[in-house]
Each structure stands twice: as structure tokens, then as C-alpha cells.
Amino acid sequence: MHGEVDHNQGTLPIQTERFYLALKGHGARVRYVTLPYESHRYASRETLLHVAAEFVTWFDRYVKGAGPRATTATGKRAMRECGSG
């Protein structure tokens, strides 16, 4: 998510677009949402409601409704080395 008129030097919209395209190019499941008339800090009520709805949808899809994650032998070994699992 990114405000269309964000002029913060550290988070220009072009950087977010490039990051999105790079992730998508590597096969990641991504979504890029631009927020019209918004800068770095979102201000309008409609935008804040939109952002909240995007977060709820994401959590419902990828956290709440997500099934168990498949683990590999390598993943289990790495978890043991870290002291968990």
C-alpha cells in the first residue's frame, strides 16, 4: 500500500512499484494498492477504512484461514538449531 503523492525521499512510490514487480517476478503472491490523494501519512477517513479493510482481508486469507505450513527436513533442522521445535 502506498500513497500516490508520497514525496518522502525514503519511500517514493516508484520504489514500492519496483519492489512489487521484483517480488511478482520471483513468483511471490503480492498485491500493490495505491491510495489516491494520500501522502506518507494517510489522512482521509475513506483511506483509513480502506487500509483497515485491506489488513483484515489479508489476515483472514493468510493467517486466520491458512492451513498448516508444509515443513521440509531442512526447515525442521534449522528450527532445532535455533532451539525451537
C-alpha positions in Angstrom: 0.0 0.0 0.0 1.3 3.4 -0.9 0.0 6.9 -1.1 0.1 8.2 -4.7 1.5 11.6 -3.7 4.1 10.4 -1.1 7.1 12.7 -1.5 9.1 11.2 1.4 12.6 10.6 -0.1 12.9 7.2 1.6 9.6 5.8 0.3 8.9 7.2 -3.1 6.1 5.3 -5.0 8.5 4.2 -7.7 10.5 2.2 -5.1 7.3 0.4 -3.9 6.4 -0.3 -7.5 9.8 -1.8 -8.3 9.8 -3.9 -5.1 6.3 -5.2 -6.0 7.4 -6.1 -9.6 10.6 -7.8 -8.2 8.5 -9.9 -5.8 6.0 -10.7 -8.5 8.8 -11.6 -10.9 10.0 -14.2 -8.4 6.6 -15.8 -8.1 5.5 -14.2 -4.8 1.8 -13.7 -4.2 1.7 -9.9 -3.9 -0.8 -7.1 -4.2 0.0 -3.4 -4.8 -2.6 -0.9 -3.6 -2.2 2.8 -4.3 -4.1 5.3 -2.3 -5.2 8.3 -4.3 -4.5 11.8 -2.9 -2.6 10.4 0.0 0.9 11.3 1.1 3.2 9.4 3.5 0.7 9.6 6.4 -2.8 8.6 5.4 -5.4 11.2 6.5 -8.8 10.8 4.9 -11.5 8.7 6.6 -12.1 6.7 3.4 -8.4 5.8 3.1 -8.1 4.7 6.7 -11.2 2.5 6.3 -9.7 1.1 3.0 -6.4 0.3 4.8 -8.2 -1.4 7.7 -10.2 -3.5 5.2 -7.1 -4.5 3.3 -5.4 -5.6 6.6 -8.5 -7.6 7.7 -8.7 -9.3 4.3 -5.0 -10.1 4.4 -5.2 -11.6 7.9 -8.4 -13.6 7.0 -6.7 -15.0 3.9 -3.1 -15.7 5.1 -3.4 -16.0 8.9 -6.8 -17.0 10.1 -7.8 -19.2 7.1 -4.3 -20.5 6.4 -3.8 -24.2 6.7 -0.7 -25.7 8.4 2.5 -24.8 6.7 4.4 -27.6 5.0 7.8 -28.2 6.5 10.9 -29.8 5.0 13.7 -31.7 6.6 15.9 -28.7 6.2 13.3 -26.4 7.8 13.0 -28.8 10.8 16.8 -29.0 11.2 17.1 -25.2 11.1 14.3 -24.9 13.8 16.2 -27.4 16.0 19.4 -25.5 15.6 17.7 -22.3 16.8 16.4 -24.1 19.9 12.7 -24.4 18.9 10.7 -27.3 17.6 
